[in-house]
Amino acid sequence: MRDNRHPIHAVTLDLWETLLFEREGYDAKRSQIRCRNLGRVLGEYGISIPDEKLLHALKAMGPWLAGIWDRNDEVTCADQIRFIVKVASGGSVEVKEEWIDRLGEAYASAIFEVPPSLNPDALSLLGWLKNRGKKIGLVSNVGRTPGFALRGLLEAEGLAEYFDVMVFSDEVGVRKPDPEIFLVVTRKLGVEPDSIVHIGDDLGSDVWGARNAGLRVIHLSSSAGHDPLAESDPTSLVSISRRKPYGQREITPDRTIMSLSGAAKALESLEDMPSST
């Protein structure tokens, strides 16, 4: 008799507002720290730019990033730093290649000085998946914190060891909801898309993107872990990253949960569903 179950060989997860929770006002605090740290390192190279000018340039970066992100393309941490220094200096300072590593570390270190909190259900879910032999992937867009810093943060939080694959948008040059970033993960995991379930909080980036890549999707519908202050500012990168240039009628998750504590039950119900193929 033919087995009509649809097995799940791997689960991929979003990072922000899924595994990591933001805290109100922390996005703004990190911006100030980034500029302070950039100014300090630039000073070591003999370049004096006031923190206020660096902060103004950092905020001015929003429209530039929005135009790139609307194409689902990505920029590197180095390119963000070059933009900030160019604008803050009025074009008089060009960042040298040998400065990039130091400036990048200074720029990214804000995530460690003002860290997000861990979703209290994250470790339990990851352990549950490992115990059942599921491959686990992470697929995350980045904002001002590059992938190398987020990897370090996940290691510090004890999450990194659970993942077979971690993919960040700045490392592959493409952002969710472009299906390609999900397909990068499927290829790295060595699993067909229809045998993967993605879990994420954003209807566009996570649900719409993953579905178009052929994955099944669990939508984490919750206001927990958001930064209301950043989301209320239409010029913030948080708001810009959540703009929805896609048809709402196309966004339909396979399951919806209100917290990660419900993910195991949702996954079990999907695995027992008759295959649609």
C-alpha positions as CSV (number, residue, x, y, z in Angstrom):
1,M,0.0,0.0,0.0
2,R,1.4,3.4,-1.0
3,D,2.4,5.7,1.9
4,N,0.5,8.9,1.3
5,R,2.2,10.9,4.1
6,H,4.3,13.9,3.1
7,P,7.6,13.6,5.1
8,I,9.5,16.5,6.4
9,H,13.2,16.1,6.1
10,A,14.3,19.6,7.1
11,V,13.0,22.7,8.8
12,T,14.2,26.2,8.1
13,L,13.7,29.2,10.4
14,D,13.7,32.9,10.2
15,L,15.8,34.8,12.8
16,W,14.4,38.2,13.9
17,E,11.0,38.1,15.7
18,T,11.2,34.3,15.4
19,L,14.2,33.0,17.2
20,L,15.4,36.4,18.5
21,F,13.2,39.0,20.0
22,E,13.9,42.7,19.7
23,R,13.5,45.2,22.5
24,E,11.8,48.5,22.2
25,G,14.2,51.3,21.4
26,Y,17.2,49.0,20.9
27,D,17.4,49.7,17.1
28,A,18.0,53.4,17.8
29,K,20.5,52.6,20.6
30,R,22.5,50.4,18.3
31,S,22.6,53.2,15.7
32,Q,24.2,55.5,18.2
33,I,26.7,52.8,19.2
34,R,27.6,52.1,15.6
35,C,28.4,55.7,14.9
36,R,30.4,56.1,18.1
37,N,32.5,53.1,17.3
38,L,33.0,54.1,13.7
39,G,34.1,57.5,14.8
40,R,36.6,56.0,17.2
41,V,38.2,53.7,14.6
42,L,38.3,56.5,12.0
43,G,40.1,58.6,14.5
44,E,42.8,56.0,14.8
45,Y,43.4,56.4,11.1
46,G,43.6,60.2,11.5
47,I,40.1,60.9,10.2
48,S,37.9,63.1,12.5
49,I,34.2,63.0,11.8
50,P,31.7,63.9,14.6
51,D,29.4,61.2,15.8
52,E,26.4,63.4,14.9
53,K,27.4,63.6,11.3
54,L,27.9,59.8,11.2
55,L,24.5,59.3,12.7
56,H,22.9,61.7,10.2
57,A,24.6,59.7,7.3
58,L,23.5,56.4,8.8
59,K,19.8,57.6,8.8
60,A,20.2,58.9,5.3
61,M,21.2,55.4,4.2
62,G,17.5,54.3,4.4
63,P,16.3,55.4,0.9
64,W,19.5,54.0,-0.7
65,L,18.9,50.6,0.9
66,A,15.2,50.7,0.2
67,G,15.9,51.0,-3.5
68,I,18.2,48.0,-3.4
69,W,16.0,45.9,-1.1
70,D,12.9,46.5,-3.3
71,R,14.7,44.4,-5.9
72,N,15.5,41.8,-3.2
73,D,19.2,42.6,-3.8
74,E,21.6,43.1,-0.9
75,V,24.6,45.2,0.1
76,T,27.6,44.3,2.2
77,C,28.6,45.7,5.6
78,A,31.6,47.2,3.9
79,D,29.3,49.0,1.4
80,Q,27.2,50.4,4.2
81,I,30.3,51.8,5.9
82,R,31.6,53.4,2.7
83,F,28.2,55.1,2.2
84,I,28.1,56.4,5.8
85,V,31.7,57.8,5.7
86,K,31.2,59.3,2.2
87,V,28.0,61.1,3.2
88,A,29.3,62.1,6.7
89,S,32.5,63.6,5.2
90,G,30.9,65.3,2.3
91,G,32.7,63.1,0.0
92,S,36.2,64.1,1.2
93,V,37.1,60.7,2.8
94,E,37.4,57.5,0.9
95,V,37.5,54.3,3.0
96,K,40.7,52.4,2.4
97,E,40.5,48.6,1.9
98,E,42.9,48.0,4.7
99,W,40.5,49.8,7.1
100,I,37.4,47.7,6.3
101,D,38.0,44.8,8.8
102,R,38.5,47.1,11.7
103,L,35.6,49.4,10.7
104,G,33.4,46.3,10.1
105,E,34.0,44.9,13.5
106,A,33.3,48.3,15.1
107,Y,30.1,48.7,13.1
108,A,28.9,45.2,13.9
109,S,29.8,45.2,17.6
110,A,26.6,47.1,18.5
111,I,24.7,43.9,18.4
112,F,26.8,42.6,21.3
113,E,26.6,45.8,23.3
114,V,22.8,46.0,23.0
115,P,21.8,42.4,22.3
116,P,18.3,41.1,21.4
117,S,16.7,38.5,23.7
118,L,16.2,34.9,22.9
119,N,12.7,33.6,22.2
120,P,12.1,31.4,25.3
121,D,10.7,28.6,23.1
122,A,13.7,28.6,20.7
123,L,16.0,26.1,22.3
124,S,13.1,23.7,23.1
125,L,12.0,23.6,19.4
126,L,15.6,23.2,18.1
127,G,16.2,20.4,20.5
128,W,12.9,18.7,19.5
129,L,13.9,18.9,15.8
130,K,17.4,17.5,16.4
131,N,16.0,14.6,18.5
132,R,13.8,13.7,15.5
133,G,16.6,13.7,13.0
134,K,15.5,16.8,11.1
135,K,18.0,18.9,9.3
136,I,17.8,22.5,10.4
137,G,18.5,25.6,8.4
138,L,18.5,29.3,9.1
139,V,17.6,31.9,6.5
140,S,17.8,35.5,7.5
141,N,17.8,38.9,6.0
142,V,20.2,41.3,7.6
143,G,19.8,45.0,8.3
144,R,22.8,46.8,9.7
145,T,24.2,43.8,11.5
146,P,26.1,41.6,9.1
147,G,26.0,37.8,9.0
148,F,29.3,37.3,10.6
149,A,28.2,39.2,13.7
150,L,24.9,37.3,13.8
151,R,26.7,34.0,13.7
152,G,28.8,35.1,16.7
153,L,25.6,36.1,18.5
154,L,24.0,32.8,17.8
155,E,27.1,31.0,19.1
156,A,27.0,33.1,22.3
157,E,23.4,32.2,22.8
158,G,24.0,28.5,22.3
159,L,21.9,28.3,19.1
160,A,24.5,27.9,16.4
161,E,25.3,24.3,17.2
162,Y,21.7,23.2,16.2
163,F,22.0,24.5,12.6
164,D,23.2,22.4,9.7
165,V,23.2,25.5,7.5
166,M,23.0,29.2,8.2
167,V,22.4,31.6,5.3
168,F,22.4,35.4,5.6
169,S,21.3,37.7,2.9
170,D,24.5,39.8,2.8
171,E,26.6,36.6,2.3
172,V,24.6,35.4,-0.8
173,G,23.6,38.8,-2.2
174,V,19.8,38.2,-2.3
175,R,17.1,38.9,0.3
176,K,13.8,37.3,1.2
177,P,11.2,37.1,-0.3
178,D,13.2,36.2,-3.4
179,P,12.8,32.4,-3.7
180,E,16.5,32.1,-4.6
181,I,17.7,32.6,-1.0
182,F,15.4,29.7,0.1
183,L,16.8,27.6,-2.7
184,V,20.3,28.3,-1.6
185,V,19.4,26.8,1.7
186,T,17.7,23.8,0.2
187,R,20.8,23.1,-1.9
188,K,23.1,23.4,1.1
189,L,20.8,21.1,3.1
190,G,20.6,18.6,0.2
191,V,16.8,18.4,0.6
192,E,14.1,18.9,-2.0
193,P,12.0,22.1,-1.3
194,D,8.7,20.2,-0.8
195,S,10.3,18.2,2.0
196,I,11.1,21.4,3.9
197,V,8.9,23.5,6.2
198,H,9.9,27.1,6.8
199,I,8.9,28.9,10.0
200,G,8.8,32.7,10.1
201,D,6.9,35.8,11.3
202,D,6.7,37.9,8.2
203,L,3.9,37.2,5.7
204,G,5.9,38.5,2.8
205,S,9.5,37.7,3.4
206,D,8.8,34.3,5.0
207,V,5.4,33.0,3.8
208,W,5.2,34.4,0.3
209,G,8.9,33.9,-0.3
210,A,9.1,30.3,0.9
211,R,5.9,29.3,-0.8
212,N,7.2,30.6,-4.1
213,A,10.4,28.5,-3.6
214,G,8.2,25.3,-3.2
215,L,8.5,25.0,0.6
216,R,5.7,24.6,3.0
217,V,5.3,27.3,5.6
218,I,4.3,27.9,9.2
219,H,3.5,31.5,9.9
220,L,4.4,32.7,13.4
221,S,1.7,35.3,14.0
222,S,2.7,37.2,17.0
223,S,3.5,40.8,18.1
224,A,6.1,39.4,20.6
225,G,9.7,40.5,20.0
226,H,9.0,43.6,17.9
227,D,10.4,47.1,18.4
228,P,7.3,49.4,18.2
229,L,9.5,52.5,18.3
230,A,11.4,51.4,15.2
231,E,8.3,50.1,13.4
232,S,6.5,53.5,14.0
233,D,9.2,55.3,12.1
234,P,8.6,54.9,8.3
235,T,12.3,55.8,7.6
236,S,13.7,53.1,9.9
237,L,15.3,50.0,8.3
238,V,12.8,47.9,10.3
239,S,9.9,49.6,8.5
240,I,11.6,49.6,5.1
241,S,12.3,45.9,5.3
242,R,8.7,45.1,6.0
243,R,7.2,46.9,3.1
244,K,5.0,44.6,1.0
245,P,5.2,44.9,-2.8
246,Y,3.3,41.6,-3.3
247,G,-0.4,40.7,-3.6
248,Q,-1.9,39.9,-0.2
249,R,-4.2,37.3,-1.8
250,E,-1.1,35.2,-2.6
251,I,0.0,34.9,1.0
252,T,-1.4,31.7,2.5
253,P,0.6,29.7,5.1
254,D,0.1,26.0,5.6
255,R,-0.3,26.5,9.3
256,T,-0.4,29.5,11.6
257,I,0.8,29.5,15.2
258,M,0.8,32.1,17.9
259,S,4.1,31.1,19.5
260,L,7.0,28.7,18.7
261,S,5.7,26.4,21.4
262,G,3.0,25.4,18.9
263,A,5.5,24.6,16.1
264,A,6.0,20.9,17.0
265,K,2.3,20.2,16.8
266,A,1.9,22.1,13.6
267,L,4.9,20.2,12.0
268,E,3.4,16.9,13.1
269,S,0.1,17.8,11.5
270,L,1.9,18.7,8.2
271,E,3.9,15.5,8.1
272,D,0.7,13.5,8.4
273,M,-1.0,15.5,5.6
274,P,-1.7,13.6,2.3
275,S,0.9,14.6,-0.3
276,S,-0.4,17.1,-2.9
277,T,1.8,15.5,-5.6
